[in-house]
């Protein structure tokens, strides 16, 4: 039981806070985002692909 608690404590970051960093290397201004998979409870849109913005001036829209 003791070792199980140690493993849980270690995996949970001990007494500290676990932080994550994400580096985005895509501008999302074009009509495609190669290598990116969008999904979840929302439908993200590349605005240049949807015709909302011109290619090169688009955005990644995460909301309606």
Biopython code that builds the backbone (N, CA, C, O; Angstrom):
import numpy as np
from Bio.PDB.StructureBuilder import StructureBuilder

atoms = [
    (1, "UNK", "N", (0.830, -1.194, 0.000)),
    (1, "UNK", "CA", (0.000, 0.000, 0.000)),
    (1, "UNK", "C", (0.875, 1.258, 0.000)),
    (1, "UNK", "O", (0.575, 2.233, -0.688)),
    (2, "UNK", "N", (1.951, 1.222, 0.774)),
    (2, "UNK", "CA", (2.841, 2.373, 0.858)),
    (2, "UNK", "C", (3.409, 2.718, -0.516)),
    (2, "UNK", "O", (3.420, 3.885, -0.906)),
    (3, "UNK", "N", (3.882, 1.703, -1.257)),
    (3, "UNK", "CA", (4.491, 1.967, -2.567)),
    (3, "UNK", "C", (3.462, 2.469, -3.569)),
    (3, "UNK", "O", (3.802, 3.263, -4.447)),
    (4, "UNK", "N", (2.245, 2.038, -3.461)),
    (4, "UNK", "CA", (1.187, 2.531, -4.342)),
    (4, "UNK", "C", (0.964, 4.023, -4.089)),
    (4, "UNK", "O", (0.787, 4.796, -5.031)),
    (5, "UNK", "N", (0.972, 4.422, -2.829)),
    (5, "UNK", "CA", (0.792, 5.838, -2.499)),
    (5, "UNK", "C", (1.976, 6.663, -2.990)),
    (5, "UNK", "O", (1.793, 7.786, -3.459)),
    (6, "UNK", "N", (3.189, 6.119, -2.888)),
    (6, "UNK", "CA", (4.379, 6.821, -3.369)),
    (6, "UNK", "C", (4.291, 7.009, -4.886)),
    (6, "UNK", "O", (4.615, 8.081, -5.396)),
    (7, "UNK", "N", (3.860, 5.985, -5.600)),
    (7, "UNK", "CA", (3.727, 6.078, -7.059)),
    (7, "UNK", "C", (2.685, 7.119, -7.451)),
    (7, "UNK", "O", (2.924, 7.920, -8.355)),
    (8, "UNK", "N", (1.550, 7.117, -6.793)),
    (8, "UNK", "CA", (0.503, 8.104, -7.088)),
    (8, "UNK", "C", (1.005, 9.500, -6.781)),
    (8, "UNK", "O", (0.793, 10.417, -7.574)),
    (9, "UNK", "N", (1.662, 9.681, -5.654)),
    (9, "UNK", "CA", (2.199, 10.984, -5.266)),
    (9, "UNK", "C", (3.231, 11.450, -6.279)),
    (9, "UNK", "O", (3.243, 12.624, -6.650)),
    (10, "UNK", "N", (4.107, 10.543, -6.739)),
    (10, "UNK", "CA", (5.142, 10.882, -7.714)),
    (10, "UNK", "C", (4.530, 11.246, -9.051)),
    (10, "UNK", "O", (4.922, 12.246, -9.652)),
    (11, "UNK", "N", (3.584, 10.463, -9.529)),
    (11, "UNK", "CA", (2.939, 10.733, -10.811)),
    (11, "UNK", "C", (2.111, 12.010, -10.782)),
    (11, "UNK", "O", (1.944, 12.667, -11.809)),
    (12, "UNK", "N", (1.602, 12.358, -9.629)),
    (12, "UNK", "CA", (0.805, 13.569, -9.491)),
    (12, "UNK", "C", (1.668, 14.809, -9.303)),
    (12, "UNK", "O", (1.137, 15.911, -9.163)),
    (13, "UNK", "N", (2.970, 14.651, -9.295)),
    (13, "UNK", "CA", (3.857, 15.798, -9.179)),
    (13, "UNK", "C", (4.293, 16.094, -7.768)),
    (13, "UNK", "O", (4.815, 17.174, -7.489)),
    (14, "UNK", "N", (4.086, 15.160, -6.885)),
    (14, "UNK", "CA", (4.500, 15.384, -5.499)),
    (14, "UNK", "C", (3.731, 16.536, -4.897)),
    (14, "UNK", "O", (2.513, 16.620, -5.050)),
    (15, "UNK", "N", (4.419, 17.415, -4.223)),
    (15, "UNK", "CA", (3.779, 18.536, -3.561)),
    (15, "UNK", "C", (3.736, 19.764, -4.472)),
    (15, "UNK", "O", (3.076, 20.750, -4.144)),
    (16, "UNK", "N", (4.436, 19.716, -5.619)),
    (16, "UNK", "CA", (4.506, 20.866, -6.506)),
    (16, "UNK", "C", (3.375, 20.885, -7.520)),
    (16, "UNK", "O", (2.485, 20.034, -7.505)),
    (17, "UNK", "N", (3.429, 21.853, -8.381)),
    (17, "UNK", "CA", (2.437, 22.003, -9.433)),
    (17, "UNK", "C", (3.042, 21.549, -10.748)),
    (17, "UNK", "O", (4.168, 21.914, -11.084)),
    (18, "UNK", "N", (2.293, 20.759, -11.483)),
    (18, "UNK", "CA", (2.764, 20.320, -12.789)),
    (18, "UNK", "C", (2.281, 21.314, -13.834)),
    (18, "UNK", "O", (1.103, 21.672, -13.868)),
    (19, "UNK", "N", (3.186, 21.750, -14.674)),
    (19, "UNK", "CA", (2.851, 22.696, -15.722)),
    (19, "UNK", "C", (3.206, 22.091, -17.070)),
    (19, "UNK", "O", (4.133, 21.288, -17.176)),
    (20, "UNK", "N", (2.466, 22.478, -18.095)),
    (20, "UNK", "CA", (2.754, 22.008, -19.445)),
    (20, "UNK", "C", (2.991, 23.211, -20.340)),
    (20, "UNK", "O", (2.400, 24.275, -20.154)),
    (21, "UNK", "N", (3.853, 23.022, -21.297)),
    (21, "UNK", "CA", (4.116, 24.073, -22.269)),
    (21, "UNK", "C", (3.824, 23.538, -23.648)),
    (21, "UNK", "O", (4.145, 22.391, -23.959)),
    (22, "UNK", "N", (3.223, 24.355, -24.467)),
    (22, "UNK", "CA", (2.903, 23.985, -25.834)),
    (22, "UNK", "C", (3.461, 25.065, -26.746)),
    (22, "UNK", "O", (3.231, 26.253, -26.524)),
    (23, "UNK", "N", (4.190, 24.653, -27.764)),
    (23, "UNK", "CA", (4.702, 25.594, -28.741)),
    (23, "UNK", "C", (3.929, 25.406, -30.035)),
    (23, "UNK", "O", (3.928, 24.319, -30.612)),
    (24, "UNK", "N", (3.282, 26.451, -30.484)),
    (24, "UNK", "CA", (2.518, 26.411, -31.732)),
    (24, "UNK", "C", (3.414, 26.918, -32.842)),
    (24, "UNK", "O", (3.907, 28.044, -32.781)),
    (25, "UNK", "N", (3.629, 26.095, -33.856)),
    (25, "UNK", "CA", (4.479, 26.487, -34.966)),
    (25, "UNK", "C", (3.691, 26.576, -36.262)),
    (25, "UNK", "O", (4.242, 26.341, -37.337)),
    (26, "UNK", "N", (2.441, 26.906, -36.178)),
    (26, "UNK", "CA", (1.562, 27.043, -37.331)),
    (26, "UNK", "C", (0.878, 28.399, -37.237)),
    (26, "UNK", "O", (0.353, 28.767, -36.187)),
    (27, "UNK", "N", (0.889, 29.132, -38.333)),
    (27, "UNK", "CA", (0.265, 30.459, -38.304)),
    (27, "UNK", "C", (-1.247, 30.392, -38.493)),
    (27, "UNK", "O", (-1.958, 31.320, -38.108)),
    (28, "UNK", "N", (-1.749, 29.301, -39.081)),
    (28, "UNK", "CA", (-3.183, 29.115, -39.353)),
    (28, "UNK", "C", (-3.744, 30.183, -40.288)),
    (28, "UNK", "O", (-4.956, 30.400, -40.301)),
    (29, "UNK", "N", (-2.909, 30.847, -41.062)),
    (29, "UNK", "CA", (-3.395, 31.896, -41.958)),
    (29, "UNK", "C", (-3.820, 31.361, -43.311)),
    (29, "UNK", "O", (-4.510, 32.056, -44.057)),
    (30, "UNK", "N", (-3.420, 30.128, -43.646)),
    (30, "UNK", "CA", (-3.735, 29.568, -44.951)),
    (30, "UNK", "C", (-5.016, 28.767, -44.958)),
    (30, "UNK", "O", (-5.847, 28.878, -44.057)),
    (31, "UNK", "N", (-5.164, 27.948, -46.007)),
    (31, "UNK", "CA", (-6.373, 27.148, -46.157)),
    (31, "UNK", "C", (-6.225, 25.736, -45.603)),
    (31, "UNK", "O", (-7.174, 24.954, -45.649)),
    (32, "UNK", "N", (-5.036, 25.396, -45.076)),
    (32, "UNK", "CA", (-4.836, 24.083, -44.458)),
    (32, "UNK", "C", (-3.819, 24.211, -43.333)),
    (32, "UNK", "O", (-3.039, 25.161, -43.277)),
    (33, "UNK", "N", (-3.851, 23.233, -42.446)),
    (33, "UNK", "CA", (-2.907, 23.172, -41.330)),
    (33, "UNK", "C", (-2.357, 21.758, -41.302)),
    (33, "UNK", "O", (-2.865, 20.902, -40.578)),
    (34, "UNK", "N", (-1.326, 21.516, -42.084)),
    (34, "UNK", "CA", (-0.753, 20.189, -42.243)),
    (34, "UNK", "C", (-0.275, 19.624, -40.913)),
    (34, "UNK", "O", (0.456, 20.286, -40.175)),
    (35, "UNK", "N", (-0.689, 18.401, -40.612)),
    (35, "UNK", "CA", (-0.250, 17.729, -39.398)),
    (35, "UNK", "C", (-1.085, 18.025, -38.163)),
    (35, "UNK", "O", (-0.847, 17.428, -37.113)),
    (36, "UNK", "N", (-2.044, 18.917, -38.256)),
    (36, "UNK", "CA", (-2.889, 19.263, -37.116)),
    (36, "UNK", "C", (-4.200, 18.498, -37.223)),
    (36, "UNK", "O", (-4.779, 18.379, -38.303)),
    (37, "UNK", "N", (-4.657, 17.986, -36.094)),
    (37, "UNK", "CA", (-5.935, 17.291, -36.025)),
    (37, "UNK", "C", (-6.816, 18.067, -35.060)),
    (37, "UNK", "O", (-6.481, 18.228, -33.887)),
    (38, "UNK", "N", (-7.928, 18.539, -35.560)),
    (38, "UNK", "CA", (-8.856, 19.319, -34.739)),
    (38, "UNK", "C", (-10.041, 18.448, -34.376)),
    (38, "UNK", "O", (-10.508, 17.653, -35.192)),
    (39, "UNK", "N", (-10.524, 18.594, -33.166)),
    (39, "UNK", "CA", (-11.677, 17.819, -32.754)),
    (39, "UNK", "C", (-12.086, 18.184, -31.353)),
    (39, "UNK", "O", (-11.604, 19.159, -30.776)),
    (40, "UNK", "N", (-12.973, 17.397, -30.820)),
    (40, "UNK", "CA", (-13.469, 17.652, -29.480)),
    (40, "UNK", "C", (-14.929, 18.033, -29.511)),
    (40, "UNK", "O", (-15.661, 17.619, -30.410)),
    (41, "UNK", "N", (-15.358, 18.812, -28.546)),
    (41, "UNK", "CA", (-16.755, 19.221, -28.439)),
    (41, "UNK", "C", (-17.064, 20.467, -29.247)),
    (41, "UNK", "O", (-18.161, 21.015, -29.142)),
    (42, "UNK", "N", (-16.130, 20.917, -30.039)),
    (42, "UNK", "CA", (-16.306, 22.108, -30.842)),
    (42, "UNK", "C", (-15.827, 21.811, -32.256)),
    (42, "UNK", "O", (-15.158, 20.803, -32.485)),
    (43, "UNK", "N", (-16.155, 22.661, -33.188)),
    (43, "UNK", "CA", (-15.711, 22.497, -34.564)),
    (43, "UNK", "C", (-14.847, 23.686, -34.934)),
    (43, "UNK", "O", (-15.378, 24.724, -35.332)),
    (44, "UNK", "N", (-13.534, 23.569, -34.817)),
    (44, "UNK", "CA", (-12.659, 24.676, -35.177)),
    (44, "UNK", "C", (-12.674, 24.896, -36.689)),
    (44, "UNK", "O", (-12.912, 23.964, -37.458)),
    (45, "UNK", "N", (-12.422, 26.113, -37.099)),
    (45, "UNK", "CA", (-12.488, 26.490, -38.509)),
    (45, "UNK", "C", (-11.254, 27.292, -38.871)),
    (45, "UNK", "O", (-10.875, 28.215, -38.150)),
    (46, "UNK", "N", (-10.623, 26.945, -39.993)),
    (46, "UNK", "CA", (-9.615, 27.815, -40.574)),
    (46, "UNK", "C", (-10.377, 28.807, -41.431)),
    (46, "UNK", "O", (-10.966, 28.431, -42.445)),
    (47, "UNK", "N", (-10.371, 30.068, -41.034)),
    (47, "UNK", "CA", (-11.227, 31.056, -41.689)),
    (47, "UNK", "C", (-10.884, 31.262, -43.163)),
    (47, "UNK", "O", (-11.768, 31.599, -43.950)),
    (48, "UNK", "N", (-9.629, 31.069, -43.556)),
    (48, "UNK", "CA", (-9.265, 31.189, -44.969)),
    (48, "UNK", "C", (-9.840, 30.017, -45.764)),
    (48, "UNK", "O", (-10.244, 30.191, -46.914)),
    (49, "UNK", "N", (-9.880, 28.830, -45.166)),
    (49, "UNK", "CA", (-10.437, 27.662, -45.842)),
    (49, "UNK", "C", (-11.950, 27.771, -45.974)),
    (49, "UNK", "O", (-12.530, 27.239, -46.921)),
    (50, "UNK", "N", (-12.591, 28.456, -45.034)),
    (50, "UNK", "CA", (-14.043, 28.602, -45.055)),
    (50, "UNK", "C", (-14.497, 29.776, -45.918)),
    (50, "UNK", "O", (-15.698, 29.989, -46.083)),
    (51, "UNK", "N", (-13.553, 30.541, -46.470)),
    (51, "UNK", "CA", (-13.915, 31.685, -47.296)),
    (51, "UNK", "C", (-14.241, 32.933, -46.502)),
    (51, "UNK", "O", (-14.680, 33.930, -47.074)),
    (52, "UNK", "N", (-14.036, 32.897, -45.208)),
    (52, "UNK", "CA", (-14.305, 34.067, -44.362)),
    (52, "UNK", "C", (-13.212, 35.109, -44.560)),
    (52, "UNK", "O", (-13.495, 36.304, -44.642)),
    (53, "UNK", "N", (-11.960, 34.653, -44.636)),
    (53, "UNK", "CA", (-10.803, 35.530, -44.868)),
    (53, "UNK", "C", (-10.074, 35.063, -46.119)),
    (53, "UNK", "O", (-10.268, 33.935, -46.573)),
    (54, "UNK", "N", (-9.240, 35.928, -46.674)),
    (54, "UNK", "CA", (-8.440, 35.540, -47.832)),
    (54, "UNK", "C", (-7.258, 34.697, -47.372)),
    (54, "UNK", "O", (-6.750, 34.892, -46.267)),
    (55, "UNK", "N", (-6.809, 33.747, -48.222)),
    (55, "UNK", "CA", (-5.641, 32.946, -47.860)),
    (55, "UNK", "C", (-4.441, 33.841, -47.542)),
    (55, "UNK", "O", (-4.133, 34.772, -48.286)),
    (56, "UNK", "N", (-3.780, 33.551, -46.442)),
    (56, "UNK", "CA", (-2.673, 34.357, -45.962)),
    (56, "UNK", "C", (-3.087, 35.345, -44.890)),
    (56, "UNK", "O", (-2.241, 35.884, -44.176)),
    (57, "UNK", "N", (-4.394, 35.587, -44.772)),
    (57, "UNK", "CA", (-4.913, 36.517, -43.759)),
    (57, "UNK", "C", (-5.876, 35.830, -42.800)),
    (57, "UNK", "O", (-6.580, 36.499, -42.043)),
    (58, "UNK", "N", (-5.914, 34.493, -42.825)),
    (58, "UNK", "CA", (-6.883, 33.762, -42.021)),
    (58, "UNK", "C", (-6.459, 33.578, -40.578)),
    (58, "UNK", "O", (-5.382, 33.996, -40.152)),
    (59, "UNK", "N", (-7.351, 32.937, -39.849)),
    (59, "UNK", "CA", (-7.168, 32.664, -38.424)),
    (59, "UNK", "C", (-7.693, 31.271, -38.128)),
    (59, "UNK", "O", (-8.414, 30.684, -38.935)),
    (60, "UNK", "N", (-7.328, 30.747, -36.968)),
    (60, "UNK", "CA", (-7.942, 29.537, -36.449)),
    (60, "UNK", "C", (-9.046, 29.976, -35.510)),
    (60, "UNK", "O", (-8.777, 30.578, -34.471)),
    (61, "UNK", "N", (-10.284, 29.680, -35.866)),
    (61, "UNK", "CA", (-11.433, 30.065, -35.041)),
    (61, "UNK", "C", (-11.884, 28.848, -34.244)),
    (61, "UNK", "O", (-12.195, 27.807, -34.823)),
    (62, "UNK", "N", (-11.920, 28.971, -32.935)),
    (62, "UNK", "CA", (-12.326, 27.863, -32.067)),
    (62, "UNK", "C", (-13.765, 27.963, -31.596)),
    (62, "UNK", "O", (-14.271, 27.033, -30.968)),
    (63, "UNK", "N", (-14.427, 29.057, -31.882)),
    (63, "UNK", "CA", (-15.805, 29.257, -31.440)),
    (63, "UNK", "C", (-16.694, 29.543, -32.636)),
    (63, "UNK", "O", (-16.202, 29.809, -33.732)),
    (64, "UNK", "N", (-17.991, 29.489, -32.430)),
    (64, "UNK", "CA", (-18.950, 29.815, -33.512)),
    (64, "UNK", "C", (-18.945, 31.273, -33.831)),
    (64, "UNK", "O", (-19.686, 31.715, -34.709)),
]
sb = StructureBuilder()
sb.init_structure("model")
sb.init_model(0)
sb.init_chain("A")
sb.init_seg("    ")
for serial, (resi, resn, name, xyz) in enumerate(atoms, 1):
    if name == "N":
        sb.init_residue(resn, " ", resi, " ")
    sb.init_atom(name, np.array(xyz, "f"), 0.0, 1.0, " ", f" {name:<3s}", serial, name[0])
structure = sb.get_structure()
